[in-house]
Amino acid sequence: MNRQIILIAGPYRSGTQGNADLIAQNLARLEEAALAVWQRGHIPVIGEWLALPLAKAAGSTRHDDAICESMLYPVAHRLITRCDAIFRIAGESRGADMDIKLGRQHGLTIYPTLESIPAV
């Protein structure tokens, strides 16, 4: 098994009603999943790792302003075209579901559990 670039997809803002603490908890869950993917020998990426700094550089001041909105999904969708697979962590997320749909269109492997990701 070769190393794969694996997008971690799951809730970021979903279920938070805009609460910054809950959003931070969701990001922490994504990052915990990324660490687990790293420990299996792969290269994890999270769309927000790229989108949030870009949005800030473009003048975003909140996670739900128009600038941030214009970055979050498009950055993830561009990133998907460079990934080998997607790991979908648990939790309702319209954005993650869109990521899975797009990943399937691009022929990516979709991992529903950490255990389904082969170790390198």
C-alpha positions in Angstrom: 0.0 0.0 0.0 1.3 3.4 -1.0 0.8 6.5 1.2 -2.4 8.3 0.3 -3.4 11.9 0.6 -6.6 11.5 2.6 -9.1 14.3 3.1 -10.8 14.2 6.5 -14.5 15.1 6.1 -16.9 15.7 8.9 -18.8 18.4 10.8 -17.1 21.7 11.2 -20.0 24.2 11.6 -22.8 21.7 11.5 -24.8 21.4 14.7 -23.1 24.4 16.3 -25.6 27.2 15.6 -22.5 29.4 15.1 -21.2 28.7 18.6 -17.4 29.3 18.4 -16.6 26.8 21.2 -18.6 24.0 19.4 -17.0 24.8 16.1 -13.6 24.5 17.8 -14.6 21.1 19.2 -15.6 20.0 15.8 -12.3 21.1 14.4 -10.5 19.3 17.2 -12.4 16.1 16.2 -11.3 16.5 12.6 -7.7 17.0 13.7 -7.8 14.0 16.0 -8.9 12.0 13.0 -6.1 13.5 10.9 -3.6 12.4 13.6 -5.0 8.9 13.4 -4.7 8.8 9.6 -1.1 10.1 10.0 -0.3 7.3 12.4 -1.6 4.8 9.9 1.1 6.1 7.5 -0.8 8.5 5.3 -1.0 12.2 4.6 -4.1 13.8 6.1 -5.6 17.1 5.0 -8.5 19.1 6.3 -10.1 21.6 4.0 -10.4 24.2 6.8 -6.6 24.1 7.3 -6.4 25.8 3.9 -9.7 27.7 3.6 -9.6 29.5 7.0 -6.2 31.2 6.5 -7.2 32.1 2.9 -10.5 33.6 4.1 -8.7 35.6 6.8 -6.2 36.9 4.2 -9.1 38.0 2.1 -10.6 39.9 5.0 -12.9 37.5 6.7 -13.5 38.3 10.4 -16.0 35.5 11.2 -16.5 31.9 10.4 -19.9 32.7 8.8 -19.3 35.9 6.9 -19.6 36.1 3.1 -15.8 35.8 2.5 -15.5 32.7 4.6 -18.6 31.2 3.0 -17.0 31.8 -0.4 -13.9 29.8 0.6 -14.9 26.8 2.7 -16.6 24.6 0.2 -14.7 25.7 -2.9 -11.3 25.1 -1.2 -12.4 21.6 -0.1 -13.7 20.8 -3.6 -10.4 21.9 -5.3 -8.5 19.9 -2.7 -10.5 16.7 -3.4 -9.2 16.7 -7.0 -5.7 16.3 -5.5 -6.6 13.6 -2.9 -6.5 9.8 -3.2 -9.3 9.2 -0.6 -11.7 10.6 1.9 -12.2 9.6 5.5 -15.7 10.5 6.5 -15.9 10.9 10.3 -19.2 10.6 12.1 -21.7 13.4 12.4 -24.2 15.2 10.3 -22.6 17.6 7.8 -24.0 18.8 4.6 -20.5 19.9 3.5 -18.9 16.5 4.3 -21.7 14.8 2.4 -21.0 17.0 -0.6 -17.3 16.1 -0.3 -18.2 12.4 -0.4 -20.4 12.9 -3.5 -17.7 14.8 -5.3 -15.0 12.3 -4.2 -17.1 9.5 -5.7 -17.4 11.4 -8.9 -13.6 11.6 -9.0 -13.2 7.9 -8.3 -11.7 8.4 -4.8 -11.8 5.7 -2.2 -14.2 6.6 0.7 -13.2 5.3 4.1 -16.2 5.1 6.5 -14.0 4.1 9.5 -10.5 4.5 10.6 -10.1 0.7 10.7 -11.0 0.6 7.0 -7.9 2.7 6.1 -5.0 0.3 5.4 -1.8 0.9 7.3 1.3 1.7 5.3 
